[in-house]
Amino acid sequence: MTSCCIETFTLRGVEAVPVHAEVEVAPGLPGIEIVGLPDAAVQEARQRVRSAVRACGFSVPAGKVVVNLAPGPLKKTGSGFDLPIALGLLCASEQIDPALVRGRVAVGELSLTGEVHAVRGMVAYALATRRLGKGMISAPLTGVGLPVPGLPYAELPTLALLKRGGLGSSELGPAPRARLASCESLDFADIAGQDLAKRALQIAAAGQHGLMMVGPPGSGKTMLARRLPTILPPLTSDEMLESALIASVAGQSIDRLLAGERPFRAPHHTATAAGLLGGGNPLRPGEVSLAHNGVLFLDEMPEFSPHVLQMLRQPLEDGSVSLVRADGMVTFPARFMLVAASNPCPCGYLGDPDRRCTCPESVVARYQGRIGGPLIDRIDLRVDVPRSDPGKVLDTGRGSTSATLREQVMAARERAAARNRRLERRGLAPGQALLASCGLTSQVRAMFEALARRHHLSGRGVMGILKVARTIADLEQSESVEAEHLLEAAGFRTGEGR
């Protein structure tokens, strides 16, 4: 009776949890048995491993093969266990030298012909391997561009390579950072007019504020929203790693993220709660997490399920989503900018000076009430987007460019970051730090208090206006928040001056 232990991982949320794949070959009825709470995909590894081993010139032991995935209480999911089980079987049956896998972690799916394929969550596996101070055995990673430079790894394109010799070793290089042409092809200059909406988007981008656009069909709400990423700064190295980790766990491409492009997610209004916030079996991140460090755009927001929309309140406040299941709680990052678009009513022409609304008052009230006051109160900027004049539409291409707006956004963010570093050293609470950053004079403070009372603003509303006003002041390169900054911010929230 011989045995071998191969180290690997299983995904739990966005974290790769270490697992020991213990393989024992013993006398008994031929067969492969897997224990340790494996899911269906792990159980299917028996057929894939058996076929792959034979196809690559090895033999399946004639005795009983027992695979124990430890720790036992942890549920094991995914097809990434194929490779560690196969390596453990070959080591335990003395068909390869155990020294080849010593000090290394194995992750990969096998084809029936023995080829090794990457699985979802490779970024999580690479990060966990680096934390353990080990190397990785996996499918070829050349050109994948995992953002984990310096990780030792051995490429294993097929199990047949083990028959011909040993495993080499190399290190991952740095991920590419060039911007993609697809992002640069969109430009705010393509949209005629809508200067107020562009101003609101610039403020939202500079301060990472939520934005709600309301207007009739064809007014350009979706076009404006899709150009928001063009004025956002590129992802920092830490943000790129966070976003790539989430996308990798979800099985999505990370190419755009590695190029520095911020996520832009635009789910359809038929999205379920699990699709938007995460869920399933095994648990996977939802759209709010895939939009981490980027933008979540909800087009036709009232068409979403009210129940699903109200679930956005917690991630908007906390910057994360906590999903509780019978086997414990999993937390996904979800720090995103919420941008929403809506028609004013089902027909879309409520308040339009040229076209008459055909919706009964009760229908309009029900339509607008689908979003809910608590969620609306968490959106700091609200702007009307009217239909553009035909003459302005024909002048498309002559407005402010995304490059100009992005330059101002980045300057405002740098100013805010420098100020926040100074305030952090003072150890102030978040509310105190915001008030200190505004530097309100007694006269400006009295004016703002009167405005807040007149509009019956909630505490969240008061602080939201202060945040937006601070961002406007940063765009104007002002050290303190002045009355005009507060009035503009209040106008976007209350409707005055829109």
C-alpha positions in Angstrom: 0.0 0.0 0.0 1.5 3.3 -1.1 0.2 6.9 -0.8 1.1 10.5 -1.9 -0.2 13.9 -0.9 -0.6 16.7 -3.5 -1.4 20.3 -2.4 -4.2 22.2 -4.2 -7.0 24.6 -3.5 -10.8 25.0 -3.6 -12.6 28.3 -4.1 -14.7 29.9 -1.3 -15.9 33.3 -2.5 -12.9 35.0 -3.9 -10.5 33.2 -1.7 -8.5 30.0 -2.6 -8.5 27.7 0.5 -5.7 25.1 0.7 -6.7 21.5 0.3 -4.6 18.3 0.6 -5.3 15.7 -2.0 -4.2 12.4 -0.4 -4.1 9.5 -2.8 -3.7 5.9 -1.6 -3.3 2.8 -3.8 -4.2 -0.4 -1.9 -5.2 -4.0 -2.7 -8.9 -4.3 -3.4 -11.5 -4.1 -6.1 -10.3 -1.8 -8.9 -11.8 1.7 -8.9 -11.2 5.3 -7.8 -13.2 6.6 -4.8 -13.2 10.3 -3.8 -14.1 11.4 -0.3 -14.1 14.7 1.5 -17.3 16.5 0.5 -16.7 16.6 -3.3 -19.3 18.1 -5.5 -20.4 16.6 -8.8 -17.6 18.2 -10.8 -15.0 16.7 -8.5 -16.7 13.3 -8.6 -16.5 13.3 -12.4 -12.7 13.6 -12.1 -12.6 9.8 -11.8 -13.5 9.3 -15.4 -11.4 12.2 -16.7 -8.3 11.1 -14.7 -8.6 7.4 -15.7 -8.9 8.3 -19.5 -6.1 10.9 -19.4 -3.7 8.7 -17.6 -4.1 5.9 -20.1 -4.0 8.2 -23.1 -0.6 9.5 -22.0 1.0 6.1 -21.7 0.6 5.5 -18.0 -1.4 2.7 -16.4 -4.2 2.9 -13.9 -3.4 0.8 -10.8 -5.1 -2.5 -10.7 -6.0 -2.0 -7.0 -8.3 0.3 -5.2 -7.5 4.0 -5.4 -8.8 6.2 -2.5 -8.6 10.0 -2.8 -9.2 12.0 0.4 -9.6 15.7 0.0 -8.8 17.3 3.4 -10.0 19.1 5.5 -13.1 16.9 5.4 -15.7 19.5 6.5 -14.8 21.9 3.7 -16.9 21.5 0.6 -14.7 20.9 -2.6 -15.9 22.3 -5.9 -14.7 22.6 -9.5 -12.7 20.6 -12.0 -9.4 22.0 -10.9 -8.9 18.8 -8.8 -8.3 16.7 -11.9 -4.5 17.5 -12.1 -3.7 17.0 -8.4 -5.6 13.7 -8.3 -3.8 12.5 -11.4 -0.4 13.5 -10.1 -1.1 11.9 -6.7 -2.2 8.6 -8.5 1.0 8.6 -10.6 3.2 9.3 -7.6 1.5 6.7 -5.4 1.8 4.0 -8.1 5.5 4.9 -8.5 5.1 5.9 -12.2 6.7 9.3 -11.6 9.2 10.7 -9.1 7.5 12.4 -6.1 10.3 15.0 -6.1 8.7 16.5 -9.3 5.7 17.8 -7.3 7.3 18.4 -3.9 6.9 22.0 -2.8 4.4 22.7 -5.5 0.7 23.3 -5.8 -1.2 21.7 -8.6 -4.4 23.1 -10.2 -5.9 22.1 -13.6 -8.6 20.3 -15.5 -7.8 17.3 -17.7 -9.2 16.4 -21.1 -9.7 12.7 -21.9 -6.5 12.8 -24.0 -4.4 14.1 -21.0 -4.2 17.8 -22.0 -4.2 20.2 -19.0 -6.5 23.2 -19.1 -6.8 26.3 -16.9 -9.9 26.7 -14.7 -11.8 29.6 -13.4 -10.1 31.3 -10.4 -6.5 31.1 -11.6 -5.7 34.5 -10.2 -7.0 33.4 -6.7 -4.9 30.2 -7.0 -1.8 32.1 -8.0 -2.2 34.6 -5.1 -2.7 31.8 -2.6 0.3 29.9 -3.9 2.5 33.0 -3.5 1.2 33.4 0.1 2.3 29.8 0.8 5.7 30.5 -0.7 5.4 27.6 -3.1 5.4 27.0 -6.9 2.5 26.1 -9.1 1.9 23.3 -11.6 -0.8 24.3 -14.1 -1.7 24.6 -17.7 0.5 26.9 -19.8 0.2 30.5 -18.6 2.2 32.1 -21.4 0.2 35.1 -22.7 -2.4 34.8 -19.9 -0.8 37.8 -18.0 -1.8 36.9 -14.5 -1.1 39.9 -12.3 1.1 37.9 -9.9 4.6 38.6 -11.0 7.5 36.5 -9.7 5.4 33.4 -9.0 7.4 30.2 -9.7 5.4 27.9 -11.9 5.9 24.8 -14.0 3.9 24.5 -17.3 2.3 21.2 -17.9 0.5 21.2 -21.2 -0.1 17.5 -21.1 0.4 14.6 -18.7 2.5 12.9 -21.5 5.3 15.4 -20.7 5.8 13.6 -17.4 6.5 10.4 -19.4 9.2 12.1 -21.4 11.0 13.8 -18.5 10.8 16.3 -15.7 9.1 19.6 -15.2 10.8 22.9 -15.9 10.4 26.1 -13.8 9.9 29.7 -14.7 8.4 32.9 -13.2 5.4 35.0 -14.2 6.2 38.3 -15.6 4.4 41.6 -15.0 1.0 42.1 -16.5 0.6 44.4 -19.5 -0.7 47.9 -18.9 -1.5 49.3 -22.4 -5.0 50.8 -22.8 -7.4 49.1 -25.2 -8.5 50.8 -28.4 -12.1 49.7 -27.8 -12.3 52.1 -24.8 -10.6 55.0 -26.6 -13.1 54.6 -29.5 -15.9 56.1 -27.3 -15.7 59.8 -26.7 -18.0 62.4 -25.1 -17.4 64.6 -28.1 -19.7 62.2 -30.0 -22.7 63.5 -27.9 -24.2 66.8 -28.9 -25.3 69.2 -26.2 -26.3 67.7 -22.8 -23.7 69.9 -21.1 -25.5 69.6 -17.7 -25.4 65.8 -17.9 -21.8 65.8 -18.9 -21.0 68.1 -15.9 -22.8 65.6 -13.6 -20.9 62.7 -15.0 -17.6 64.5 -14.6 -18.5 65.3 -10.9 -19.5 61.6 -10.4 -16.2 60.4 -11.9 -14.1 62.8 -9.8 -15.8 61.9 -6.5 -17.1 58.3 -7.3 -20.7 59.5 -6.6 -23.9 57.7 -7.7 -25.8 59.3 -10.6 -29.4 59.1 -11.8 -30.3 60.3 -15.3 -34.0 60.9 -16.1 -35.2 61.7 -19.6 -37.3 60.7 -22.6 -36.4 57.9 -25.0 -33.5 58.8 -27.3 -32.2 61.6 -25.3 -28.7 60.0 -24.9 -28.8 58.6 -21.4 -27.2 55.3 -22.4 -24.6 56.9 -24.7 -23.6 59.2 -21.8 -23.3 56.4 -19.3 -21.2 54.1 -21.7 -18.7 56.9 -22.1 -18.2 57.4 -18.3 -15.2 54.9 -18.2 -13.4 57.1 -20.8 -13.0 59.9 -18.2 -12.1 57.6 -15.3 -8.4 57.2 -14.3 -6.9 53.8 -15.2 -6.9 51.1 -12.5 -4.0 51.2 -10.0 -2.0 48.0 -9.5 -3.9 47.1 -6.3 -7.3 47.9 -8.0 -6.3 45.8 -11.0 -5.5 42.9 -8.8 -8.7 43.1 -6.9 -10.9 43.4 -10.0 -9.0 40.6 -11.9 -9.4 38.3 -8.9 -13.2 38.8 -8.9 -13.4 38.4 -12.7 -11.2 35.3 -12.6 -13.4 33.6 -9.9 -16.4 34.4 -12.0 -14.8 32.8 -15.1 -14.7 36.0 -17.0 -11.9 37.5 -19.1 -9.4 39.7 -17.3 -7.7 41.1 -20.5 -9.4 44.6 -20.2 -8.7 44.8 -16.5 -5.0 44.0 -17.1 -5.0 46.8 -19.7 -6.0 49.2 -16.9 -9.6 49.6 -18.1 -12.1 50.0 -15.3 -15.1 47.5 -15.2 -18.3 48.6 -16.8 -21.2 46.3 -16.1 -24.7 46.8 -17.6 -27.0 43.9 -16.6 -30.4 43.6 -18.2 -33.4 44.5 -16.1 -34.4 40.9 -15.9 -31.4 40.1 -13.7 -32.2 38.1 -10.6 -31.0 38.7 -7.1 -28.4 36.0 -7.5 -27.3 37.5 -10.8 -27.0 41.0 -9.4 -25.6 40.4 -5.9 -24.1 36.9 -6.3 -25.2 33.4 -5.4 -25.6 30.0 -7.0 -24.0 26.7 -6.1 -21.0 27.1 -5.8 -21.3 30.7 -4.8 -20.2 33.1 -7.5 -19.8 36.9 -7.5 -22.7 38.9 -9.0 -22.7 42.1 -11.2 -22.1 44.4 -8.2 -18.9 42.6 -7.5 -17.9 42.4 -11.1 -18.3 46.2 -11.2 -15.8 46.5 -8.2 -13.6 49.6 -8.8 -15.7 50.5 -11.8 -19.3 51.3 -12.9 -22.6 49.5 -12.5 -25.0 50.8 -15.0 -28.7 50.1 -14.6 -30.5 51.1 -17.7 -34.3 51.4 -17.4 -33.9 51.2 -13.6 -37.7 51.1 -12.8 -38.0 47.9 -14.9 -35.8 46.0 -12.5 -37.6 44.1 -9.7 -38.1 46.4 -6.7 -37.1 43.5 -4.5 -33.8 43.2 -6.3 -33.2 47.0 -6.3 -33.6 47.3 -2.6 -30.8 44.7 -2.1 -28.4 47.3 -3.6 -28.6 49.4 -0.4 -26.2 47.3 1.6 -23.4 47.1 -0.9 -23.7 50.8 -1.6 -23.2 51.5 2.1 -20.6 48.8 2.9 -18.7 48.3 -0.3 -19.2 44.6 -0.1 -21.8 41.8 -0.3 -22.2 39.2 2.4 -24.0 36.0 1.4 -25.0 33.7 4.2 -25.5 30.0 3.5 -25.8 26.9 5.6 -22.1 26.2 5.5 -21.1 29.8 6.5 -20.8 33.3 5.2 -19.0 34.5 2.1 -18.1 38.1 1.4 -17.5 39.6 -2.1 -16.0 43.0 -2.6 -18.5 45.5 -4.2 -17.2 49.0 -4.2 -18.7 50.5 -7.4 -20.2 53.7 -8.9 -23.9 53.3 -9.4 -25.2 55.0 -12.6 -28.9 54.6 -13.4 -31.1 55.8 -16.3 -34.8 56.0 -16.3 -37.7 57.4 -18.3 -39.9 59.8 -16.3 -42.9 57.5 -16.9 -43.8 54.3 -18.9 -44.5 56.3 -22.1 -41.4 58.4 -21.5 -42.8 61.9 -22.2 -43.9 63.1 -18.8 -42.9 66.8 -18.6 -41.8 67.0 -22.3 -42.7 70.4 -23.7 -43.4 69.0 -27.2 -45.1 65.6 -26.7 -48.0 64.8 -24.4 -47.7 62.1 -21.8 -50.4 59.4 -22.1 -49.9 57.8 -18.7 -52.6 58.0 -16.0 -51.3 59.5 -12.7 -51.7 56.3 -10.9 -49.5 54.5 -13.4 -46.8 57.2 -13.2 -46.8 57.0 -9.4 -46.5 53.2 -9.5 -43.7 53.4 -12.1 -41.7 56.0 -10.2 -42.2 54.2 -6.9 -40.6 51.0 -8.1 -37.2 52.3 -7.3 -38.0 53.3 -3.7 -37.1 56.3 -1.6 -34.3 54.6 0.5 -32.4 53.7 -2.7 -32.9 57.1 -4.3 -31.7 58.8 -1.1 -28.3 56.9 -1.6 -27.8 58.5 -5.1 -26.1 61.9 -4.7 -26.5 63.2 -8.2 -29.8 63.4 -10.2 -30.0 65.1 -13.5 -32.6 65.5 -16.2 -31.5 64.6 -19.8 -33.9 66.3 -22.2 -34.1 65.6 -25.9 -31.4 67.5 -27.8 -32.2 70.1 -30.4 -31.8 68.8 -34.0 -29.3 71.5 -34.8 -27.1 70.4 -31.9 -27.4 66.8 -33.0 -26.0 67.8 -36.4 -23.0 69.4 -34.6 -21.9 66.1 -33.1 -18.2 65.9 -32.6 -17.7 69.5 -31.5 -18.3 69.1 -27.8 -15.8 68.6 -24.9 -13.6 65.5 -25.5 -13.2 62.7 -23.0 -9.4 63.5 -22.8 -10.1 67.0 -21.6 -12.7 65.8 -19.0 -10.5 63.0 -17.8 -7.5 65.3 -17.3 -9.7 67.5 -15.0 -11.1 64.4 -13.2 -7.6 63.0 -12.5 -6.4 66.4 -11.2 -9.4 66.6 -8.8 -8.8 63.0 -7.6 -5.1 63.8 -6.9 -6.0 66.9 -4.9 -8.6 64.8 -2.9 -6.1 62.0 -2.3 -3.4 64.4 -1.0 -5.9 66.0 1.4 -7.2 62.7 2.6 -3.7 61.6 3.5 -3.3 64.7 5.6 -6.6 64.1 7.4 -5.9 60.5 8.1 -2.9 61.5 10.1 -5.2 63.4 12.4 -7.3 60.3 13.2 -10.7 61.9 12.6 -13.9 60.0 12.2 -15.3 59.9 8.6 -17.9 62.6 9.3 -15.5 64.9 11.1 -12.9 64.4 8.3 -15.5 65.5 5.7 -16.4 68.6 7.6 -12.8 69.4 8.1 -12.0 69.0 4.4 -14.8 71.4 3.5 -13.6 74.3 5.6 -17.0 76.0 5.7 -17.1 79.6 6.9 -19.9 80.5 9.4 -21.8 82.4 6.7 -21.7 79.5 4.2 -22.6 77.0 7.0 -25.7 79.1 8.0 -26.8 79.3 4.3 -26.4 75.5 4.0 -28.4 74.8 7.2 -31.2 76.9 5.9 -31.2 75.1 2.6 -31.2 71.7 4.3 -34.2 72.6 6.5 -36.1 74.0 3.5 -35.8 70.8 1.6 -36.2 68.5 4.7 -32.9 66.7 3.9 -32.0 63.6 5.8 -28.7 63.2 7.5 -27.5 61.1 4.6 -28.7 63.9 2.2 -26.8 66.6 4.1 -23.6 64.6 4.0 -24.1 63.6 0.4 -24.4 67.2 -0.6 -21.2 68.0 1.3 -19.4 65.2 -0.5 -20.5 66.4 -3.9 -19.7 70.0 -3.1 -16.2 69.0 -1.9 -15.7 67.2 -5.3 -16.9 70.3 -7.2 -14.5 72.4 -5.2 -11.7 70.0 -6.2 -12.6 70.3 -9.9 -12.5 74.1 -9.5 -9.1 73.8 -7.6 -10.6 75.5 -4.5 -9.1 74.7 -1.1 -12.5 75.3 0.7 -16.1 74.7 -0.2 -17.9 77.9 -1.1 -21.5 78.8 -1.4 -21.7 78.3 -5.1 -20.3 74.7 -4.8 -22.9 73.8 -2.2 -25.7 75.4 -4.3 -24.6 73.4 -7.4 -24.4 70.2 -5.4 -27.8 70.8 -3.8 -29.3 71.5 -7.2 -28.3 68.1 -8.4 -29.9 66.5 -5.4 -33.1 68.5 -5.0 -33.8 69.5 -8.5 -33.3 73.3 -8.1 -31.3 74.7 -10.9 -31.5 71.5 -13.0 
